[in-house]
Amino acid sequence: MVAFCSPNLFWLLSFFLISILSLFLINFILKRILGTHKLIRIIILIFGALVLFGGSYFLSQECSSGSWRENPNSIASDVVKDQINLRGSERIINNISFSNGDSLSAVTIALTSKVVATEHVCVFVSDSTPNLKSFVTDSAKVVRYEGSFTQKTGLFVLCDWWDNLIDSDNGSLKAYAVEERFGIGEGLDSCEAPNKLTPTTYCVIAVINEEN
């Protein structure tokens, strides 16, 4: 899923072209209605141009400020939906923006993705997370950002059978050296083990530092 403002240039150029076409259309309609009253047409066209290009500027400012960005829950849900059939394969997403009050919720991710149960989703922050003290974790089910400024992070997502995830010798998390790269080991300890009588895919979602 592509965020509305990504990439900014595409949307701004589209808006600009639509604005130009709209002005030509307005001019054609006014010419049919007003005939030879060129001065009135010019005044209306100038006003229309100011409105349209003002809207273009407003759009660019809103996109730059992140007001129309996708929230972390939405991004995580889309990735889980993709990764559920790619067991044991990690996915790193950079450029995740957390503003005050934003969160990662196991319940929201499960309900939105519709491919995994809430009890099979674990969310936490890694030791590599920038501005770590501003993130609050609740029982590995909710991560909430309480910082005073927008924080850019990355997301680590990996879905696999539970036993494969936690296997300390040959597990999928061990294979990707997540403890060495992100400091994920301690956060994983807080994840609740699923009912082994009903084996199913388990997804780990961790806030991390952006990976170059």
N, C-alpha and C positions, 0 to 999 in steps of 0.2 A: 504494500500500500504506500503510495507516495503522498507526503505531506503537501498541503495546499500551497505552501510557499517554497517548495523545493522542486526545481531550482528557482530562485527569485527571478533570474533573467528571463526565463521562459514565460512566466506569468506577466511580467512587466511588458515584455514585447507584445504579448497577446493583447493585453489591455490597451497598449498604445495603438496597435493596428485596428482594433475594434473602435477606438476613439476616432481615428481618422475616417474610417468607413461611416461611422455615425454622423460625423460632421458633413460628409458629402450627401448623406441621405437627408439630413435636416435642411441643407441648402437646397436640394431638389424640391422638397416639400414646400419650403418657404417660397421658392420661385414660382411654384404653381399657385400658391395662395395669394402672395403679395404682388406677383408680377414684377413691375419695374421699380418697386420701392426698395432700391438697393441699400440705402442707408439703414433702414430698419432690419433688413436681412443681415447686414454686416454686424450690427449691434447684437442681434440674437446669436449669430454664429460666434462672436467673440465671447459672449457669456457662456455659450455651450462649451467652447474650447476650454475656458477657465475651469468649468465644473468637471469636465472629463479629465483634463490633465491634473487638476487638483486631486481627483480620485486616484489617479495613477501614483501621485506622490504619497498620498495617504497609504495606499497599498504597500508601497515599498518600505515606508516607515514601520507599518504593522508587522510586515514580514521580518524586517531586521530586528525588531524588538522581541520577536518570538511570540507575539500575541496569538497568532494562528497556528502555532506549531502543534505537532502531535504530542500528546502527553506520554510519559514513560509507560503507563499501563497499556495504552493503545499499541505502542511499538512492541512491547514485550508479548502482548497477545498475538500479534501478527507473526512474530518470530516463532513462538511456540507452535502455532498452527503449521508453520513450514517444517519445523524440526521434529515434530512428533513422529514422522515416518523416516527420520534420519537418525535413528538411535545410535548413540555413541559419537556423534559428530558435533563438535563445538561450533558455536556461532558468536562472533564478536561484532557488536554494533557500536560505532563511535558517534560522537556528536549528540549525545542525549542531554537534554536540558532539564534540570530540576529547578523549579522556582518554589518559593515558600509555599508549603501546603501540598506540593505534589507528592505522590506516593507510588509505590509498587505494592499491589495487593494480590495475594494468592487467589482470593475469592473472585476479584474482578477479572484477573487473567483467565481463570478457569471458565467463568461464565461467558466472557467475550470470545475466547478462542473456541470453546465448545468441543475441545478434543481431549481434555484431561480434567480429572476431578480435583476439587480444591485441595483435598488431603494429599494429592500427589504433585503439589506445586510448593516449592520452597524458595523464599526470597530473603536475601540478606545483603549486607555490605561487606566487601572485602577489605583487607588491611591496606590495599593500594588506593582505595577511594579518596579522591581529593576532598578536602574540607570534611574529613570523616566525622568530626564531632557534631556536625550539623545534621547528621542522619540518625534517626531513631528507629530501632528495629523492635518489633513486637512478636515474639515467639516464632520467628522465621516465617510469619504469615503476612506481615505488613512492614514495609520500609517507608518512612515518612521523612521528608526533607524540611528542616526548620531553619535553614539559613536565611540571612537577610539579603542575599544577592543570588542571581541565577548562577547555578553551578553546572559546568559541562563535565560529563562523565562518559564512561562506556558501559555497555551491558554485556555480561557473559551469559550465554544460554546453552545448556546441554541437557538433552533428554535421553534417558536410557532406562533399562531395567534397574531397579534399586540395587540389587546385588552387584551388578556390573559397575554402578557408580562408585560404590564404597569399597570395592575390592582394593586393598592396600598394595597388592602386588601387580595385578594386571588390569585394574579397573580403568574405565574411560577417563575419569578425572586424573588418575595417576598418569595415564598415557599423555595427557596434555600438560603435565607439570604445572597444574593450576596453583599449587601452593607456592612454588618458586616464582611464577610469573605475576600472580595477583594477591597472594596471601589469602586464598579462599578456604583453606583447611579448617580454620577455627569456626567460620560461619557455617560450614557444612555440618559441624557437630550438633548444631541446634535444629537441624531438619528432622522432622518426625518420620520414623520408619513406617512404611505402609503395611497393611495387613498382607502377610505373605501367602495367605490362603487364596488370595485373588491377585496374582501377579499382573502388573500393568506398568506402563511407561511412567516414569517419574521425571519431573523437570526441575532443574536447578537454575535459578536466575539470580545473578549476583551483580551488584553495582561495582564497577571497577574503574581504574584510571584508563583514559583513552589509550589504545594501543597504536603505536606508530606502524 
